[in-house]
């Protein structure tokens, strides 16, 4: 770090890969620090904690812990990188029990801007840094090791149920019913609605599926999933399996060689009707938007156009505040009821439509924000892990003012010159020490980091879904 700082250039950092924001883990013409060889995975003697290097991906972690009948509260998709998820907070299979994944971190090994290597934990002098690193993004230092609590997990009951569009009403009602009263913290769901264009007829078809997770190998019909299980399905992979198996199943959707955007927002409500109305509204707007963009691009351009819903209820909120060594910056308000964090995931294969698709995505999210606000369902909170480049500017405005100020103070304390703000272009920067975040127009060396959500680099590469640096197909 001292060498990079003395060189007076810019730098970027690449971990295992998480964010879909261009420029978050790549740079053109300056220093790129790559953690791919830092894959330390060391289980403690009592097997209660595990040390993870920043070059690991969650599939590797789950595979290594599986022989010990252990797992961790990590990512839900095997190819996702460890550091990106944890520094964004992290929503995972165990979130209703443990809250944000970052709240199961016991300590961070961090390289500070001045080159010092410190261990930040709740019980030592760096407890303020420890707090900020949970959900505070890449603003404070380079994390070179994460110590996580382990979770006993010989098997779980999990899999995917698929539904035809004729079941949408029952599907949406099941999502709302689960979300308004998540009475069983062993459970987790990822309900998704997608739209696909038939290459032969140009007709738009729709479908739904839900990933169900239940942390009990003895269960086959958890009561909290009753409404989903009662809907006639056209596909069912539910079984007793390991977390590793499930993460690799859900990870099949991550493909190299595609352009992609992940973006979204939040709707809160305390009652079934409010949550149902919000889910239906978002789905209807997104379907209409998909039909609109499909008319502007050739058949076969899109690989997927989906929106998924992530309910964060009372157990999640309380666990995020109280779990383990204490909570992090993201302290959601129980009085708001359940927060449904929705995420739009779009992938495509032809780079000539990058700008058209990116502008369309931004407009779609703006339309959803306006409609949910008019319905009294909008909330400014955005989950960092599901945010796009156009949402990076003023991202921390969605945090409570006192929390944002505290994060700024921590950044100033450990990086008074604003090194990570000025010299590390990318995503989710605090405005600290008169340093503002990259405005999405130009980079330090003239590289255009953000162009409606797509990175234009001279080598023709972009950051793919979950942060993989992959060539666009041309």
VEXDREN-998938 format. One record per residue (C-alpha): x, y, z; chain; residue in one letter. Coordinates in Angstrom, 2 decimals. Layout:
! VEXDREN-998938
<<X, Y, Z>, 'A', 'A'>
...
! end
This chain:
! VEXDREN-998938
<<0.00, 0.00, 0.00>, 'A', 'X'>
<<2.87, 2.37, 0.78>, 'A', 'X'>
<<4.30, 1.73, -2.69>, 'A', 'X'>
<<0.97, 2.45, -4.37>, 'A', 'X'>
<<0.54, 5.61, -2.34>, 'A', 'X'>
<<4.03, 6.89, -3.06>, 'A', 'X'>
<<3.49, 6.40, -6.79>, 'A', 'X'>
<<0.77, 9.05, -6.78>, 'A', 'X'>
<<-1.34, 7.06, -9.22>, 'A', 'X'>
<<-4.74, 5.47, -8.99>, 'A', 'X'>
<<-5.54, 1.86, -8.19>, 'A', 'X'>
<<-8.38, -0.64, -8.09>, 'A', 'X'>
<<-8.88, -3.81, -6.08>, 'A', 'X'>
<<-10.32, -7.10, -7.24>, 'A', 'X'>
<<-11.45, -9.77, -4.81>, 'A', 'X'>
<<-13.46, -12.84, -5.67>, 'A', 'X'>
<<-16.04, -10.80, -7.56>, 'A', 'X'>
<<-19.40, -9.52, -6.38>, 'A', 'X'>
<<-20.65, -6.18, -7.58>, 'A', 'X'>
<<-21.99, -5.73, -11.10>, 'A', 'X'>
<<-20.93, -2.08, -11.16>, 'A', 'X'>
<<-18.38, -1.30, -13.89>, 'A', 'X'>
<<-15.08, 0.04, -12.61>, 'A', 'X'>
<<-15.61, -1.37, -9.13>, 'A', 'X'>
<<-12.82, -3.91, -9.54>, 'A', 'X'>
<<-10.90, -2.85, -12.64>, 'A', 'X'>
<<-8.84, 0.07, -13.90>, 'A', 'X'>
<<-7.18, 1.05, -17.16>, 'A', 'X'>
<<-3.60, 2.29, -17.14>, 'A', 'X'>
<<-2.94, 2.22, -13.40>, 'A', 'X'>
<<-2.41, -0.30, -10.60>, 'A', 'X'>
<<-4.77, -3.24, -10.15>, 'A', 'X'>
<<-4.41, -5.13, -6.85>, 'A', 'X'>
<<-5.71, -8.66, -7.38>, 'A', 'X'>
<<-6.49, -10.90, -4.41>, 'A', 'X'>
<<-6.97, -14.08, -6.46>, 'A', 'X'>
<<-4.04, -15.88, -4.77>, 'A', 'X'>
<<-5.10, -14.85, -1.26>, 'A', 'X'>
<<-7.30, -17.89, -0.68>, 'A', 'X'>
<<-6.48, -18.73, 2.92>, 'A', 'X'>
<<-9.17, -20.80, 4.59>, 'A', 'X'>
<<-8.29, -21.81, 8.14>, 'A', 'X'>
<<-10.70, -23.37, 10.62>, 'A', 'X'>
<<-10.09, -22.62, 14.30>, 'A', 'X'>
<<-9.12, -25.46, 16.63>, 'A', 'X'>
<<-12.57, -25.52, 18.21>, 'A', 'X'>
<<-14.16, -25.10, 14.73>, 'A', 'X'>
<<-16.21, -22.13, 15.90>, 'A', 'X'>
<<-14.61, -19.65, 13.50>, 'A', 'X'>
<<-12.96, -19.67, 10.10>, 'A', 'X'>
<<-10.45, -17.28, 8.55>, 'A', 'X'>
<<-11.20, -16.42, 4.92>, 'A', 'X'>
<<-8.92, -14.74, 2.42>, 'A', 'X'>
<<-10.30, -12.06, 0.06>, 'A', 'X'>
<<-9.63, -14.12, -3.07>, 'A', 'X'>
<<-12.15, -16.79, -2.12>, 'A', 'X'>
<<-15.60, -17.30, -3.56>, 'A', 'X'>
<<-18.44, -18.67, -1.49>, 'A', 'X'>
<<-18.63, -21.97, -3.36>, 'A', 'X'>
<<-15.04, -22.70, -2.36>, 'A', 'X'>
<<-15.80, -21.81, 1.25>, 'A', 'X'>
<<-18.87, -24.04, 1.42>, 'A', 'X'>
<<-17.06, -26.97, -0.18>, 'A', 'X'>
<<-14.18, -26.70, 2.31>, 'A', 'X'>
<<-16.49, -26.59, 5.34>, 'A', 'X'>
<<-18.87, -29.31, 4.17>, 'A', 'X'>
<<-16.74, -32.27, 5.43>, 'A', 'X'>
<<-16.99, -30.78, 8.93>, 'A', 'X'>
<<-20.80, -30.38, 8.71>, 'A', 'X'>
<<-20.27, -26.64, 8.96>, 'A', 'X'>
<<-21.10, -23.60, 6.91>, 'A', 'X'>
<<-21.13, -19.80, 7.25>, 'A', 'X'>
<<-23.64, -17.03, 6.63>, 'A', 'X'>
<<-22.23, -16.17, 3.22>, 'A', 'X'>
<<-23.53, -15.60, -0.28>, 'A', 'X'>
<<-26.37, -17.50, -1.89>, 'A', 'X'>
<<-24.59, -17.94, -5.22>, 'A', 'X'>
<<-21.39, -20.01, -5.43>, 'A', 'X'>
<<-19.38, -17.75, -7.82>, 'A', 'X'>
<<-19.82, -14.63, -5.66>, 'A', 'X'>
<<-16.68, -13.32, -3.96>, 'A', 'X'>
<<-16.24, -13.13, -0.20>, 'A', 'X'>
<<-15.14, -9.48, 0.30>, 'A', 'X'>
<<-17.71, -7.81, -1.94>, 'A', 'X'>
<<-20.62, -9.46, -0.20>, 'A', 'X'>
<<-19.40, -8.87, 3.36>, 'A', 'X'>
<<-18.42, -5.23, 2.86>, 'A', 'X'>
<<-21.89, -4.59, 1.39>, 'A', 'X'>
<<-23.54, -6.20, 4.40>, 'A', 'X'>
<<-24.66, -9.38, 2.70>, 'A', 'X'>
<<-28.07, -11.05, 2.47>, 'A', 'X'>
<<-27.89, -14.82, 2.73>, 'A', 'X'>
<<-29.74, -18.02, 3.49>, 'A', 'X'>
<<-29.25, -17.53, 7.24>, 'A', 'X'>
<<-30.22, -13.86, 7.35>, 'A', 'X'>
<<-33.44, -14.29, 9.32>, 'A', 'X'>
<<-31.39, -15.85, 12.12>, 'A', 'X'>
<<-28.17, -13.83, 11.95>, 'A', 'X'>
<<-29.09, -10.65, 10.07>, 'A', 'X'>
<<-26.67, -9.24, 7.52>, 'A', 'X'>
<<-23.84, -11.65, 6.75>, 'A', 'X'>
<<-21.32, -9.05, 7.92>, 'A', 'X'>
<<-22.69, -9.35, 11.43>, 'A', 'X'>
<<-21.23, -12.85, 11.69>, 'A', 'X'>
<<-17.74, -11.40, 11.14>, 'A', 'X'>
<<-15.69, -11.49, 14.34>, 'A', 'X'>
<<-12.71, -9.54, 13.03>, 'A', 'X'>
<<-11.22, -7.95, 9.93>, 'A', 'X'>
<<-7.52, -7.79, 9.04>, 'A', 'X'>
<<-7.13, -4.42, 7.33>, 'A', 'X'>
<<-4.35, -2.61, 5.48>, 'A', 'X'>
<<-4.81, 1.09, 6.19>, 'A', 'X'>
<<-3.92, 3.98, 3.89>, 'A', 'X'>
<<-0.65, 4.58, 5.77>, 'A', 'X'>
<<0.42, 0.96, 5.23>, 'A', 'X'>
<<-0.27, -0.31, 8.74>, 'A', 'X'>
<<-1.90, -3.72, 9.11>, 'A', 'X'>
<<-4.42, -3.83, 11.94>, 'A', 'X'>
<<-6.93, -6.32, 13.27>, 'A', 'X'>
<<-10.31, -4.67, 13.79>, 'A', 'X'>
<<-12.66, -6.29, 16.30>, 'A', 'X'>
<<-15.40, -5.21, 18.67>, 'A', 'X'>
<<-13.18, -5.77, 21.69>, 'A', 'X'>
<<-10.09, -3.78, 20.69>, 'A', 'X'>
<<-9.05, -0.21, 19.95>, 'A', 'X'>
<<-10.23, -0.50, 16.33>, 'A', 'X'>
<<-13.83, -1.22, 17.25>, 'A', 'X'>
<<-15.03, 1.86, 15.35>, 'A', 'X'>
<<-13.34, 0.57, 12.20>, 'A', 'X'>
<<-14.84, -2.87, 12.86>, 'A', 'X'>
<<-18.30, -1.31, 12.99>, 'A', 'X'>
<<-17.80, 0.72, 9.81>, 'A', 'X'>
<<-16.51, -2.19, 7.74>, 'A', 'X'>
<<-19.86, -3.92, 8.17>, 'A', 'X'>
<<-21.97, -2.49, 5.33>, 'A', 'X'>
<<-19.74, 0.57, 4.96>, 'A', 'X'>
<<-18.26, -0.43, 1.61>, 'A', 'X'>
<<-14.71, 0.13, 0.32>, 'A', 'X'>
<<-13.99, 3.34, 2.20>, 'A', 'X'>
<<-11.62, 2.48, 5.02>, 'A', 'X'>
<<-8.85, 0.13, 3.90>, 'A', 'X'>
<<-8.05, -3.12, 2.14>, 'A', 'X'>
<<-9.44, -6.11, 4.01>, 'A', 'X'>
<<-7.02, -9.02, 3.67>, 'A', 'X'>
<<-8.76, -11.50, 5.98>, 'A', 'X'>
<<-12.23, -12.08, 7.43>, 'A', 'X'>
<<-12.88, -14.12, 10.57>, 'A', 'X'>
<<-16.43, -15.53, 10.49>, 'A', 'X'>
<<-18.52, -17.50, 12.94>, 'A', 'X'>
<<-19.25, -21.01, 11.69>, 'A', 'X'>
<<-22.71, -22.58, 11.67>, 'A', 'X'>
<<-23.43, -26.30, 12.21>, 'A', 'X'>
<<-25.07, -27.52, 9.00>, 'A', 'X'>
<<-24.98, -31.21, 8.03>, 'A', 'X'>
<<-27.93, -30.80, 5.65>, 'A', 'X'>
<<-30.73, -28.34, 4.92>, 'A', 'X'>
<<-34.09, -28.71, 3.21>, 'A', 'X'>
<<-33.92, -26.54, 0.12>, 'A', 'X'>
<<-34.46, -26.22, -3.60>, 'A', 'X'>
<<-36.48, -24.43, -6.25>, 'A', 'X'>
<<-40.18, -24.46, -7.12>, 'A', 'X'>
<<-41.15, -23.25, -10.61>, 'A', 'X'>
<<-44.55, -21.88, -11.60>, 'A', 'X'>
<<-46.38, -20.85, -14.75>, 'A', 'X'>
<<-47.75, -17.33, -15.12>, 'A', 'X'>
<<-51.28, -18.62, -14.49>, 'A', 'X'>
<<-50.20, -18.99, -10.84>, 'A', 'X'>
<<-48.95, -15.40, -10.43>, 'A', 'X'>
<<-51.81, -14.31, -8.16>, 'A', 'X'>
<<-51.29, -17.21, -5.77>, 'A', 'X'>
<<-47.51, -16.76, -6.00>, 'A', 'X'>
<<-47.63, -13.05, -5.10>, 'A', 'X'>
<<-50.01, -13.76, -2.23>, 'A', 'X'>
<<-47.65, -16.46, -0.93>, 'A', 'X'>
<<-44.73, -14.02, -1.04>, 'A', 'X'>
<<-46.69, -11.34, 0.82>, 'A', 'X'>
<<-48.01, -13.81, 3.41>, 'A', 'X'>
<<-44.52, -15.13, 4.13>, 'A', 'X'>
<<-43.05, -11.63, 4.27>, 'A', 'X'>
<<-45.56, -10.03, 6.62>, 'A', 'X'>
<<-45.00, -12.69, 9.28>, 'A', 'X'>
<<-41.66, -14.49, 9.00>, 'A', 'X'>
<<-42.38, -16.54, 12.09>, 'A', 'X'>
<<-39.63, -19.11, 11.53>, 'A', 'X'>
<<-36.06, -17.79, 11.46>, 'A', 'X'>
<<-34.79, -21.07, 10.01>, 'A', 'X'>
<<-36.37, -20.11, 6.70>, 'A', 'X'>
<<-35.34, -17.99, 3.75>, 'A', 'X'>
<<-36.89, -17.39, 0.33>, 'A', 'X'>
<<-35.87, -15.82, -2.98>, 'A', 'X'>
<<-39.09, -15.36, -4.99>, 'A', 'X'>
<<-38.49, -14.33, -8.59>, 'A', 'X'>
<<-40.56, -13.29, -11.60>, 'A', 'X'>
<<-39.07, -13.39, -15.09>, 'A', 'X'>
<<-40.02, -12.52, -18.64>, 'A', 'X'>
<<-38.69, -14.15, -21.80>, 'A', 'X'>
<<-39.14, -13.50, -25.51>, 'A', 'X'>
<<-39.87, -16.39, -27.83>, 'A', 'X'>
<<-37.39, -16.13, -30.71>, 'A', 'X'>
<<-39.88, -17.66, -33.12>, 'A', 'X'>
<<-43.06, -15.74, -32.33>, 'A', 'X'>
<<-41.66, -12.64, -30.56>, 'A', 'X'>
<<-44.24, -13.23, -27.83>, 'A', 'X'>
<<-43.28, -12.35, -24.26>, 'A', 'X'>
<<-43.86, -15.18, -21.81>, 'A', 'X'>
<<-43.65, -14.91, -18.05>, 'A', 'X'>
<<-42.75, -17.31, -15.28>, 'A', 'X'>
<<-42.06, -17.42, -11.56>, 'A', 'X'>
<<-39.91, -19.46, -9.24>, 'A', 'X'>
<<-38.88, -19.41, -5.62>, 'A', 'X'>
<<-35.74, -20.65, -3.91>, 'A', 'X'>
<<-36.78, -22.14, -0.57>, 'A', 'X'>
<<-34.29, -22.70, 2.25>, 'A', 'X'>
<<-34.95, -24.28, 5.62>, 'A', 'X'>
<<-32.21, -24.96, 8.16>, 'A', 'X'>
<<-33.43, -28.32, 9.44>, 'A', 'X'>
<<-32.46, -31.64, 7.82>, 'A', 'X'>
<<-35.45, -33.36, 9.42>, 'A', 'X'>
<<-38.09, -31.22, 7.71>, 'A', 'X'>
<<-39.84, -31.99, 4.42>, 'A', 'X'>
<<-42.82, -29.62, 4.59>, 'A', 'X'>
<<-41.98, -26.60, 6.77>, 'A', 'X'>
<<-45.17, -24.87, 7.81>, 'A', 'X'>
<<-43.88, -21.45, 6.85>, 'A', 'X'>
<<-43.68, -22.59, 3.21>, 'A', 'X'>
<<-47.21, -24.00, 3.16>, 'A', 'X'>
<<-48.63, -21.49, 0.69>, 'A', 'X'>
<<-45.81, -22.04, -1.79>, 'A', 'X'>
<<-46.09, -25.81, -1.50>, 'A', 'X'>
<<-49.83, -25.67, -2.20>, 'A', 'X'>
<<-49.42, -23.87, -5.54>, 'A', 'X'>
<<-49.32, -26.26, -8.53>, 'A', 'X'>
<<-45.75, -26.20, -9.84>, 'A', 'X'>
<<-44.03, -27.23, -13.06>, 'A', 'X'>
<<-40.66, -27.90, -11.46>, 'A', 'X'>
<<-39.50, -28.99, -8.02>, 'A', 'X'>
<<-35.92, -29.58, -6.86>, 'A', 'X'>
<<-36.62, -29.55, -3.11>, 'A', 'X'>
<<-34.45, -32.04, -1.26>, 'A', 'X'>
<<-32.20, -32.52, 1.74>, 'A', 'X'>
<<-28.85, -31.19, 0.57>, 'A', 'X'>
<<-25.84, -29.19, 1.67>, 'A', 'X'>
<<-25.52, -25.44, 1.49>, 'A', 'X'>
<<-22.73, -25.98, -1.04>, 'A', 'X'>
<<-25.03, -27.93, -3.36>, 'A', 'X'>
<<-27.69, -25.24, -3.15>, 'A', 'X'>
<<-25.23, -22.40, -3.81>, 'A', 'X'>
<<-23.93, -24.13, -6.92>, 'A', 'X'>
<<-27.50, -24.74, -8.11>, 'A', 'X'>
<<-28.42, -21.07, -7.76>, 'A', 'X'>
<<-25.05, -20.09, -9.26>, 'A', 'X'>
<<-25.81, -21.71, -12.61>, 'A', 'X'>
<<-27.37, -18.43, -13.73>, 'A', 'X'>
<<-24.01, -16.62, -13.57>, 'A', 'X'>
<<-22.53, -16.69, -17.08>, 'A', 'X'>
<<-19.34, -15.21, -18.49>, 'A', 'X'>
<<-19.38, -13.25, -21.73>, 'A', 'X'>
<<-22.49, -11.19, -21.03>, 'A', 'X'>
<<-23.30, -7.62, -20.19>, 'A', 'X'>
<<-25.41, -7.24, -17.08>, 'A', 'X'>
<<-26.91, -4.87, -14.56>, 'A', 'X'>
<<-28.18, -5.51, -11.06>, 'A', 'X'>
<<-30.29, -2.76, -9.53>, 'A', 'X'>
<<-33.24, -2.25, -7.25>, 'A', 'X'>
<<-34.86, -0.54, -4.30>, 'A', 'X'>
<<-36.99, -1.09, -1.22>, 'A', 'X'>
<<-40.65, -1.16, -0.23>, 'A', 'X'>
<<-41.69, -1.45, 3.45>, 'A', 'X'>
<<-45.09, -2.26, 4.90>, 'A', 'X'>
<<-46.56, -3.51, 8.14>, 'A', 'X'>
<<-49.45, -5.42, 6.55>, 'A', 'X'>
<<-50.22, -8.07, 3.96>, 'A', 'X'>
<<-52.14, -5.74, 1.64>, 'A', 'X'>
<<-49.31, -3.22, 1.47>, 'A', 'X'>
<<-46.66, -5.82, 0.70>, 'A', 'X'>
<<-48.88, -7.52, -1.88>, 'A', 'X'>
<<-49.64, -4.20, -3.57>, 'A', 'X'>
<<-45.94, -3.33, -3.72>, 'A', 'X'>
<<-44.90, -6.69, -5.17>, 'A', 'X'>
<<-47.64, -6.57, -7.80>, 'A', 'X'>
<<-46.87, -2.96, -8.71>, 'A', 'X'>
<<-43.16, -3.62, -9.23>, 'A', 'X'>
<<-43.86, -6.76, -11.26>, 'A', 'X'>
<<-46.41, -5.00, -13.48>, 'A', 'X'>
<<-44.12, -2.04, -14.19>, 'A', 'X'>
<<-41.19, -4.32, -14.92>, 'A', 'X'>
<<-43.24, -6.51, -17.27>, 'A', 'X'>
<<-44.41, -3.46, -19.21>, 'A', 'X'>
<<-40.83, -2.18, -19.34>, 'A', 'X'>
<<-39.57, -5.54, -20.66>, 'A', 'X'>
<<-42.19, -5.50, -23.40>, 'A', 'X'>
<<-41.10, -1.98, -24.32>, 'A', 'X'>
<<-37.37, -2.72, -24.57>, 'A', 'X'>
<<-37.89, -6.02, -26.37>, 'A', 'X'>
<<-39.45, -4.05, -29.21>, 'A', 'X'>
<<-36.23, -2.02, -29.54>, 'A', 'X'>
<<-33.69, -4.86, -29.74>, 'A', 'X'>
<<-33.50, -8.06, -31.81>, 'A', 'X'>
<<-34.74, -11.38, -30.49>, 'A', 'X'>
<<-32.04, -13.20, -28.56>, 'A', 'X'>
<<-30.40, -10.02, -27.22>, 'A', 'X'>
<<-31.45, -10.70, -23.63>, 'A', 'X'>
<<-30.24, -13.73, -21.72>, 'A', 'X'>
<<-32.52, -12.96, -18.76>, 'A', 'X'>
<<-34.84, -10.26, -17.45>, 'A', 'X'>
<<-35.94, -10.98, -13.89>, 'A', 'X'>
<<-36.94, -9.26, -10.68>, 'A', 'X'>
<<-36.57, -10.94, -7.32>, 'A', 'X'>
<<-37.84, -9.99, -3.89>, 'A', 'X'>
<<-35.95, -10.25, -0.58>, 'A', 'X'>
<<-38.09, -9.84, 2.55>, 'A', 'X'>
<<-36.24, -8.50, 5.58>, 'A', 'X'>
<<-38.54, -8.87, 8.57>, 'A', 'X'>
<<-38.37, -8.28, 12.30>, 'A', 'X'>
<<-36.09, -11.24, 13.05>, 'A', 'X'>
<<-33.65, -10.05, 10.40>, 'A', 'X'>
<<-33.66, -6.49, 11.76>, 'A', 'X'>
<<-33.22, -7.54, 15.39>, 'A', 'X'>
<<-30.49, -10.04, 14.49>, 'A', 'X'>
<<-28.63, -7.39, 12.49>, 'A', 'X'>
<<-28.63, -5.14, 15.53>, 'A', 'X'>
<<-27.78, -7.73, 18.17>, 'A', 'X'>
<<-26.01, -10.70, 16.61>, 'A', 'X'>
<<-22.58, -11.76, 17.83>, 'A', 'X'>
<<-20.23, -8.85, 18.34>, 'A', 'X'>
<<-22.88, -6.23, 17.63>, 'A', 'X'>
<<-24.51, -4.74, 14.57>, 'A', 'X'>
<<-23.19, -2.51, 11.83>, 'A', 'X'>
<<-24.26, 0.74, 10.18>, 'A', 'X'>
<<-27.43, -0.68, 8.62>, 'A', 'X'>
<<-29.89, -0.52, 11.49>, 'A', 'X'>
<<-33.32, -0.80, 9.89>, 'A', 'X'>
<<-36.43, 0.35, 11.75>, 'A', 'X'>
<<-38.70, -2.39, 13.12>, 'A', 'X'>
<<-41.66, -0.01, 13.14>, 'A', 'X'>
<<-41.62, 0.04, 9.33>, 'A', 'X'>
<<-42.63, -3.63, 9.28>, 'A', 'X'>
<<-41.02, -5.83, 6.67>, 'A', 'X'>
<<-38.66, -4.32, 4.13>, 'A', 'X'>
<<-38.86, -6.02, 0.74>, 'A', 'X'>
<<-35.61, -5.33, -1.07>, 'A', 'X'>
<<-36.29, -5.94, -4.74>, 'A', 'X'>
<<-33.56, -6.49, -7.32>, 'A', 'X'>
<<-33.82, -6.34, -11.10>, 'A', 'X'>
<<-31.29, -8.60, -12.81>, 'A', 'X'>
<<-30.80, -8.17, -16.55>, 'A', 'X'>
<<-28.21, -9.88, -18.75>, 'A', 'X'>
<<-27.63, -9.51, -22.48>, 'A', 'X'>
<<-25.20, -10.72, -25.13>, 'A', 'X'>
<<-24.69, -7.95, -27.70>, 'A', 'X'>
<<-22.61, -4.92, -26.70>, 'A', 'X'>
<<-24.07, -2.63, -29.36>, 'A', 'X'>
<<-27.17, -2.34, -27.18>, 'A', 'X'>
<<-25.29, -1.48, -23.97>, 'A', 'X'>
<<-26.35, 2.16, -23.89>, 'A', 'X'>
<<-29.95, 1.48, -24.89>, 'A', 'X'>
<<-30.40, -1.20, -22.24>, 'A', 'X'>
<<-28.62, 0.78, -19.53>, 'A', 'X'>
<<-30.76, 3.86, -20.11>, 'A', 'X'>
<<-33.86, 1.66, -20.13>, 'A', 'X'>
<<-32.93, 0.08, -16.78>, 'A', 'X'>
<<-32.37, 3.46, -15.15>, 'A', 'X'>
<<-35.70, 4.76, -16.46>, 'A', 'X'>
<<-37.46, 1.61, -15.24>, 'A', 'X'>
<<-36.13, 2.01, -11.70>, 'A', 'X'>
<<-37.13, 5.68, -11.71>, 'A', 'X'>
<<-40.64, 4.68, -12.79>, 'A', 'X'>
<<-40.85, 2.09, -10.01>, 'A', 'X'>
<<-39.55, 4.58, -7.43>, 'A', 'X'>
<<-42.16, 7.16, -8.49>, 'A', 'X'>
<<-45.00, 4.65, -8.49>, 'A', 'X'>
<<-44.14, 3.14, -5.11>, 'A', 'X'>
<<-43.71, 6.63, -3.63>, 'A', 'X'>
<<-47.14, 7.63, -4.92>, 'A', 'X'>
<<-48.57, 4.48, -3.35>, 'A', 'X'>
<<-46.90, 5.30, -0.03>, 'A', 'X'>
<<-44.63, 2.26, -0.28>, 'A', 'X'>
<<-41.23, 3.71, -1.21>, 'A', 'X'>
<<-38.24, 3.69, 1.15>, 'A', 'X'>
<<-34.86, 5.34, 0.37>, 'A', 'X'>
<<-32.82, 2.37, 1.61>, 'A', 'X'>
<<-30.93, 0.55, -1.13>, 'A', 'X'>
<<-28.99, -2.61, -0.49>, 'A', 'X'>
<<-25.42, -2.01, -1.61>, 'A', 'X'>
<<-25.07, -5.50, -3.07>, 'A', 'X'>
<<-27.96, -4.92, -5.48>, 'A', 'X'>
<<-27.25, -1.39, -6.66>, 'A', 'X'>
<<-26.23, -0.14, -10.10>, 'A', 'X'>
<<-23.77, 2.54, -11.18>, 'A', 'X'>
<<-26.44, 5.21, -11.53>, 'A', 'X'>
<<-27.36, 4.64, -7.87>, 'A', 'X'>
<<-23.82, 5.11, -6.53>, 'A', 'X'>
<<-23.94, 8.90, -6.40>, 'A', 'X'>
<<-25.18, 10.00, -2.97>, 'A', 'X'>
<<-25.69, 6.34, -2.07>, 'A', 'X'>
<<-25.22, 6.98, 1.64>, 'A', 'X'>
<<-28.07, 9.49, 1.61>, 'A', 'X'>
<<-30.23, 6.42, 2.16>, 'A', 'X'>
<<-28.54, 5.88, 5.53>, 'A', 'X'>
<<-29.71, 7.76, 8.65>, 'A', 'X'>
<<-27.85, 11.06, 8.95>, 'A', 'X'>
<<-26.15, 10.14, 12.21>, 'A', 'X'>
<<-24.92, 6.87, 10.70>, 'A', 'X'>
<<-23.56, 8.59, 7.58>, 'A', 'X'>
<<-21.76, 11.14, 9.76>, 'A', 'X'>
<<-20.27, 8.39, 11.91>, 'A', 'X'>
<<-19.02, 6.56, 8.81>, 'A', 'X'>
<<-17.44, 9.78, 7.56>, 'A', 'X'>
<<-15.72, 10.29, 10.90>, 'A', 'X'>
<<-14.26, 6.78, 10.80>, 'A', 'X'>
<<-13.00, 7.34, 7.26>, 'A', 'X'>
<<-11.38, 10.62, 8.30>, 'A', 'X'>
<<-9.75, 9.00, 11.32>, 'A', 'X'>
<<-8.09, 6.16, 9.43>, 'A', 'X'>
<<-7.63, 7.89, 6.08>, 'A', 'X'>
<<-7.31, 11.64, 6.82>, 'A', 'X'>
<<-5.94, 12.43, 3.35>, 'A', 'X'>
<<-8.85, 10.72, 1.61>, 'A', 'X'>
<<-6.56, 8.26, -0.18>, 'A', 'X'>
<<-9.26, 5.66, -0.73>, 'A', 'X'>
<<-11.71, 8.36, -1.78>, 'A', 'X'>
<<-9.42, 10.08, -4.29>, 'A', 'X'>
<<-7.20, 7.33, -5.64>, 'A', 'X'>
<<-9.49, 4.30, -5.79>, 'A', 'X'>
<<-12.18, 4.99, -8.39>, 'A', 'X'>
<<-15.23, 2.79, -8.13>, 'A', 'X'>
<<-18.37, 2.37, -6.15>, 'A', 'X'>
<<-19.99, 3.56, -2.90>, 'A', 'X'>
<<-17.65, 6.30, -1.72>, 'A', 'X'>
<<-18.28, 8.50, 1.28>, 'A', 'X'>
<<-17.88, 12.26, 1.04>, 'A', 'X'>
<<-15.05, 12.64, 3.54>, 'A', 'X'>
<<-12.38, 15.33, 4.02>, 'A', 'X'>
<<-13.86, 17.46, 1.23>, 'A', 'X'>
<<-13.71, 14.46, -1.08>, 'A', 'X'>
<<-16.82, 13.59, -3.08>, 'A', 'X'>
<<-17.59, 10.29, -4.76>, 'A', 'X'>
<<-16.81, 9.76, -8.45>, 'A', 'X'>
<<-19.59, 11.50, -10.33>, 'A', 'X'>
<<-19.92, 8.92, -13.05>, 'A', 'X'>
<<-18.52, 11.11, -15.83>, 'A', 'X'>
<<-14.77, 10.75, -15.95>, 'A', 'X'>
<<-11.99, 8.86, -14.23>, 'A', 'X'>
<<-8.73, 10.11, -12.80>, 'A', 'X'>
<<-6.81, 9.35, -16.00>, 'A', 'X'>
<<-9.63, 10.16, -18.39>, 'A', 'X'>
<<-11.07, 6.66, -18.41>, 'A', 'X'>
<<-14.85, 6.81, -18.56>, 'A', 'X'>
<<-15.80, 4.74, -15.55>, 'A', 'X'>
<<-19.56, 5.03, -15.76>, 'A', 'X'>
<<-21.57, 5.45, -18.93>, 'A', 'X'>
<<-25.21, 4.74, -18.08>, 'A', 'X'>
<<-24.04, 1.74, -16.11>, 'A', 'X'>
<<-21.57, 0.20, -18.57>, 'A', 'X'>
<<-17.81, 0.60, -18.40>, 'A', 'X'>
<<-16.04, 1.60, -21.61>, 'A', 'X'>
<<-12.44, 0.41, -21.41>, 'A', 'X'>
<<-9.83, 0.27, -24.13>, 'A', 'X'>
<<-9.39, -3.47, -23.78>, 'A', 'X'>
<<-13.10, -4.04, -24.44>, 'A', 'X'>
<<-13.83, -5.69, -21.13>, 'A', 'X'>
<<-16.54, -4.97, -18.60>, 'A', 'X'>
<<-17.30, -6.14, -15.10>, 'A', 'X'>
<<-19.80, -8.95, -15.34>, 'A', 'X'>
<<-22.53, -9.94, -12.94>, 'A', 'X'>
<<-21.11, -10.30, -9.42>, 'A', 'X'>
<<-17.93, -8.56, -10.56>, 'A', 'X'>
<<-16.32, -11.00, -13.00>, 'A', 'X'>
<<-14.18, -9.12, -15.50>, 'A', 'X'>
<<-15.27, -10.71, -18.76>, 'A', 'X'>
<<-15.07, -9.86, -22.48>, 'A', 'X'>
<<-18.26, -8.76, -24.13>, 'A', 'X'>
<<-19.31, -10.89, -27.07>, 'A', 'X'>
<<-19.22, -8.91, -30.27>, 'A', 'X'>
! end
